C-alpha cells in the first residue's frame, strides 16, 4: 500500500507538471522577450517611455504561478492577452530611479534612467503595462503598449560571443520541461532552477583567470550561508567574462574614469561607497544569449562598495576584506527584496511613511503588522520589543564569547525599533541580522523564511 501511495503521488505530481507546462505553452513560445524602457522625472514626477523590444532564444524564468505577485516592489510589469484581457504574467521590481527620487539632487533636476526586463515571448498580441508607485504604494506613472510577436521591428539577438562558464549547476530535474542549453555535456535546467549571472567588471583580458576564481568565491560565499546552503541545488550560476579595457571601476571622487563594460562607478548619488551602474540596456546586451534571471556585477576592486536593488541589479567588489558579508547582504536586497535593517537618523520624508506597510518582508511600520512576522513572535513578546542589554555592541567585541552572544541575537525574534534608515517608526525582526550589520554570520529567522519563500515561488511548478 505504501508503494502504491508513492506511485499515486508521483503520478499526480507528473500530471500537475504537465498541466503547468501546457498552461505556459498555451500562451508563450519558450523564447525570451526583452523590453527596454526609460524611467524619468524628479522628486515629485515619474514618467515611463518604451524604447525597444528584443527577442532572445530562451526564457529562463518561472513557468508556473505566472500571474501571481510575490512581493509588490516599487513597480510592476504585466502581460495581458490583447483580445480577452486575461492576465498572463506579472513581474515586480524596484529601480535605481525611484531610489534617486529620494535624494536632494532629485529636487533640483529631472533625470532619465535606463531599465530592461525579460518576460516570456507571447504567442499572440499582448498588452504590456508598466506601473511605478511612490513610497505610499500609490501608482504615480503607468504606461500600456501592445506587443505583437510578429512585429518585424522586434530585433532578434543571439549569443554575442562573450565567453561564459557555469560555476555551479543546480539539480537537473526531469520535469517535462526543456533543459537547455547543454554545457560540457550537462543539460542545464533553466526552468526549475534560478539562473544567476555573474558579470565581469574591471577585469582585463589578462585578468580573466582571476575573474573565474573570484566567481567561485562568490558561489562559495553565497552557499556558505543559510538558507542558501540548503537551497544550493535551486541555483545555476554562470560567469560571463566581459573584458574591460581598464582594470577596476570608475572612482569619480578621485578623478578616475575607467573604460569598463558595465560602466559602474563609486559615488552613486554622491555617496563614496555606493557602487552602481545606470547602463541597464548595455548590461542586458552583455548577457545576450545567456539564460539569466538575476545579475551580480562583480567589480575588480579592493575598495568597499556595492548595492542591491530588488529584481534589477546586485553589485559587489571582489577583494575587500568584507567581500563575503557585503555580497550576501546585497543579494538579500536584489534577490529576496529584503530591506536594510540599520538606522542612522530621522528623515521627515521617509521611504517608509507611518501610514503604509512596507512591502519588504523584514520591515514594518506596524500599520499592518499581521501580514509580516506576527505569526513567528514567541507568545508574550512585547511590541515594540526592548533591546536585550546583554547583547554586545558590534563595534566593541572583545572576545569569542562576545561574538557568540552577538550571533545568538540574530535568532531572537521581536519587533525592534529602528530600520529602513529611520531611528523611529520603522521596526525590524531581530536585534542583529545580516541585513543590519556585517559582523554577524546569519540572517534572522524572518529573513531566512523570506528567502526560502521567494525561492519556492521561482522554482515551484
MOHUDA-V502503 format. One line per field, one symbol per residue. psi: psi as a letter, one per 40 degrees, with the letter a starting at -180 (. if undefined). Layout:
# MOHUDA-V502503
psi=???
This chain:
# MOHUDA-V502503
psi=dddddddddddddddddddddddddddieeihhhhhihhiaadeihihhhdiiihidhheaieifdeihdidaeiihihihddeehhdihhiiiiddddddeiddeeeihiihiiiihiihidihihhhhihiaeeehhdiihhihhheeheehhhiaheehiihhdhhihhhgeeiigiihhfehhhgedeihhhhhhhhehideedddddddddddddddeehiedddedeehhhhhhghiidihiiigdeeehhigidefiiifhffhdehhiiegdddddddehehhidihhhhhgiehhiaihhhfdihhiideidfdddddddddddddefiiheiieahhdgiegidehhidheeiieedgddebfdeehihehihihiiheehiheefheiddddddddddeehhaghhhifehdiehiieidiidedieeidiiiddddddddddddddei.
